[in-house]
Amino acid sequence: MRTAIDTNVISALWSDERSAREIASQLREAHAEGGLIISAPVHSELVAHPKATEVFVDEFLSATRIAIDFDLEERIWREAARRFARYAQRRRHSAGNTAKRLLADFIIGAHALARADRLMTLDPVRYVRDFPDLKLM
């Protein structure tokens, strides 16, 4: 069972949050169940972390055996676009009264649907409505 990882999971590890020990344990378990992967947008967001550099991110991912998927094919982009468009329409109809989301969230979700069996995130609410078919961890 392959697990895609959301940016907030790794950021929490690096920020020494109280949940870091539990997150590390879940990552080890997920790795043992079939491997770990991040999408290119997650990699980009990680490089922007205040405690990170590109070299640090790449070394961390290599050491933890988290694969980076830089090749996002058309079906991932199209799936992200469809779901982002539905979200944008809902947001327009709500007159901006719903939480603002970034396109990256939709690319991360579409990537997890296409290339993994589930997504590990610390913010499952962000994905439940727009990705009801995505298994979350």
C-alpha beads as a LAMMPS data file, in Angstrom:
LAMMPS data file: protein, C-alpha beads

137 atoms
136 bonds

1 atom types
1 bond types

-500.0 500.0 xlo xhi
-500.0 500.0 ylo yhi
-500.0 500.0 zlo zhi

Masses

1 110.0

Atoms # bond

1 1 1 0.000 0.000 0.000
2 1 1 1.738 3.123 -1.241
3 1 1 1.273 6.317 0.779
4 1 1 1.467 9.837 -0.631
5 1 1 2.503 12.455 1.915
6 1 1 1.135 15.978 2.271
7 1 1 3.543 18.832 2.985
8 1 1 2.143 19.467 6.450
9 1 1 3.239 16.023 7.665
10 1 1 6.929 16.603 6.967
11 1 1 6.739 20.244 8.061
12 1 1 5.420 19.098 11.436
13 1 1 8.431 16.797 11.815
14 1 1 10.835 19.625 11.078
15 1 1 9.028 22.062 13.364
16 1 1 9.438 19.790 16.382
17 1 1 5.720 19.765 17.010
18 1 1 4.460 17.637 19.884
19 1 1 3.033 15.182 17.379
20 1 1 6.393 14.613 15.663
21 1 1 7.055 11.305 17.428
22 1 1 3.649 9.945 16.419
23 1 1 4.082 11.198 12.854
24 1 1 7.496 9.528 12.586
25 1 1 5.960 6.264 13.781
26 1 1 3.132 6.506 11.229
27 1 1 5.631 7.205 8.451
28 1 1 7.705 4.149 9.403
29 1 1 4.549 2.025 9.430
30 1 1 3.383 3.393 6.073
31 1 1 6.825 2.801 4.568
32 1 1 6.755 -0.817 5.728
33 1 1 3.302 -1.260 4.181
34 1 1 4.391 -0.264 0.699
35 1 1 6.507 2.859 0.456
36 1 1 6.222 6.625 0.582
37 1 1 5.959 9.206 -2.172
38 1 1 5.549 12.961 -2.520
39 1 1 4.477 14.945 -5.543
40 1 1 6.513 17.734 -7.096
41 1 1 4.364 20.455 -5.451
42 1 1 5.074 18.952 -2.019
43 1 1 8.794 19.029 -2.787
44 1 1 8.511 22.694 -3.798
45 1 1 6.598 23.583 -0.636
46 1 1 9.172 21.771 1.501
47 1 1 12.034 23.739 -0.040
48 1 1 10.180 26.898 1.093
49 1 1 10.093 25.693 4.730
50 1 1 11.934 28.183 6.979
51 1 1 14.348 25.506 8.224
52 1 1 15.074 23.982 4.822
53 1 1 17.229 24.315 1.754
54 1 1 16.903 22.289 -1.414
55 1 1 19.922 20.206 -0.410
56 1 1 18.472 19.574 3.060
57 1 1 15.114 18.512 1.582
58 1 1 16.706 16.157 -0.942
59 1 1 18.997 14.616 1.683
60 1 1 16.083 14.167 4.104
61 1 1 13.927 12.496 1.448
62 1 1 16.773 10.225 0.404
63 1 1 17.587 9.254 3.992
64 1 1 13.935 8.495 4.769
65 1 1 13.394 6.703 1.445
66 1 1 10.579 9.000 0.368
67 1 1 10.345 9.028 -3.421
68 1 1 9.718 12.256 -5.315
69 1 1 7.411 12.107 -8.316
70 1 1 8.429 15.006 -10.557
71 1 1 6.617 13.609 -13.614
72 1 1 2.959 14.483 -13.294
73 1 1 1.161 13.305 -16.392
74 1 1 -1.841 14.878 -18.043
75 1 1 -4.459 12.843 -16.178
76 1 1 -3.229 14.223 -12.828
77 1 1 -3.365 17.812 -14.088
78 1 1 -6.830 17.290 -15.577
79 1 1 -8.180 15.688 -12.396
80 1 1 -6.770 18.526 -10.293
81 1 1 -8.291 21.059 -12.704
82 1 1 -11.770 19.491 -12.564
83 1 1 -11.816 19.364 -8.794
84 1 1 -10.332 22.845 -8.420
85 1 1 -12.975 24.206 -10.818
86 1 1 -15.786 22.649 -8.729
87 1 1 -14.269 24.155 -5.588
88 1 1 -13.960 27.583 -7.260
89 1 1 -17.593 27.444 -8.331
90 1 1 -18.689 26.571 -4.770
91 1 1 -16.566 29.407 -3.416
92 1 1 -18.075 31.914 -5.846
93 1 1 -21.595 30.830 -4.880
94 1 1 -20.745 31.183 -1.187
95 1 1 -19.586 34.782 -1.794
96 1 1 -16.171 33.860 -0.431
97 1 1 -17.520 32.469 2.840
98 1 1 -15.676 29.184 2.479
99 1 1 -12.014 28.616 3.238
100 1 1 -9.650 29.693 0.485
101 1 1 -7.683 26.820 -1.026
102 1 1 -4.595 26.657 -3.201
103 1 1 -4.326 24.820 -6.491
104 1 1 -1.399 22.861 -5.002
105 1 1 -3.829 21.076 -2.648
106 1 1 -5.760 19.781 -5.640
107 1 1 -2.610 18.653 -7.449
108 1 1 -1.475 16.827 -4.288
109 1 1 -4.881 15.136 -4.007
110 1 1 -5.043 14.188 -7.692
111 1 1 -1.487 12.837 -7.502
112 1 1 -2.378 10.695 -4.485
113 1 1 -5.397 9.284 -6.346
114 1 1 -3.305 8.397 -9.374
115 1 1 -0.046 7.230 -7.821
116 1 1 -0.790 6.036 -4.288
117 1 1 -3.332 4.084 -2.306
118 1 1 -3.841 6.788 0.308
119 1 1 -2.753 10.245 1.427
120 1 1 -1.201 11.014 4.788
121 1 1 -2.161 14.532 5.866
122 1 1 -2.587 16.462 9.092
123 1 1 -5.544 18.300 7.581
124 1 1 -7.974 15.640 6.334
125 1 1 -10.888 18.104 6.276
126 1 1 -9.126 19.871 3.419
127 1 1 -9.466 16.748 1.242
128 1 1 -12.710 15.094 2.362
129 1 1 -15.129 17.255 0.365
130 1 1 -13.132 17.537 -2.835
131 1 1 -11.637 14.023 -2.785
132 1 1 -14.271 11.755 -1.227
133 1 1 -12.783 8.836 -3.147
134 1 1 -9.310 9.349 -1.671
135 1 1 -8.366 7.209 1.311
136 1 1 -6.817 9.352 4.024
137 1 1 -4.420 8.434 6.764

Bonds

1 1 1 2
2 1 2 3
3 1 3 4
4 1 4 5
5 1 5 6
6 1 6 7
7 1 7 8
8 1 8 9
9 1 9 10
10 1 10 11
11 1 11 12
12 1 12 13
13 1 13 14
14 1 14 15
15 1 15 16
16 1 16 17
17 1 17 18
18 1 18 19
19 1 19 20
20 1 20 21
21 1 21 22
22 1 22 23
23 1 23 24
24 1 24 25
25 1 25 26
26 1 26 27
27 1 27 28
28 1 28 29
29 1 29 30
30 1 30 31
31 1 31 32
32 1 32 33
33 1 33 34
34 1 34 35
35 1 35 36
36 1 36 37
37 1 37 38
38 1 38 39
39 1 39 40
40 1 40 41
41 1 41 42
42 1 42 43
43 1 43 44
44 1 44 45
45 1 45 46
46 1 46 47
47 1 47 48
48 1 48 49
49 1 49 50
50 1 50 51
51 1 51 52
52 1 52 53
53 1 53 54
54 1 54 55
55 1 55 56
56 1 56 57
57 1 57 58
58 1 58 59
59 1 59 60
60 1 60 61
61 1 61 62
62 1 62 63
63 1 63 64
64 1 64 65
65 1 65 66
66 1 66 67
67 1 67 68
68 1 68 69
69 1 69 70
70 1 70 71
71 1 71 72
72 1 72 73
73 1 73 74
74 1 74 75
75 1 75 76
76 1 76 77
77 1 77 78
78 1 78 79
79 1 79 80
80 1 80 81
81 1 81 82
82 1 82 83
83 1 83 84
84 1 84 85
85 1 85 86
86 1 86 87
87 1 87 88
88 1 88 89
89 1 89 90
90 1 90 91
91 1 91 92
92 1 92 93
93 1 93 94
94 1 94 95
95 1 95 96
96 1 96 97
97 1 97 98
98 1 98 99
99 1 99 100
100 1 100 101
101 1 101 102
102 1 102 103
103 1 103 104
104 1 104 105
105 1 105 106
106 1 106 107
107 1 107 108
108 1 108 109
109 1 109 110
110 1 110 111
111 1 111 112
112 1 112 113
113 1 113 114
114 1 114 115
115 1 115 116
116 1 116 117
117 1 117 118
118 1 118 119
119 1 119 120
120 1 120 121
121 1 121 122
122 1 122 123
123 1 123 124
124 1 124 125
125 1 125 126
126 1 126 127
127 1 127 128
128 1 128 129
129 1 129 130
130 1 130 131
131 1 131 132
132 1 132 133
133 1 133 134
134 1 134 135
135 1 135 136
136 1 136 137
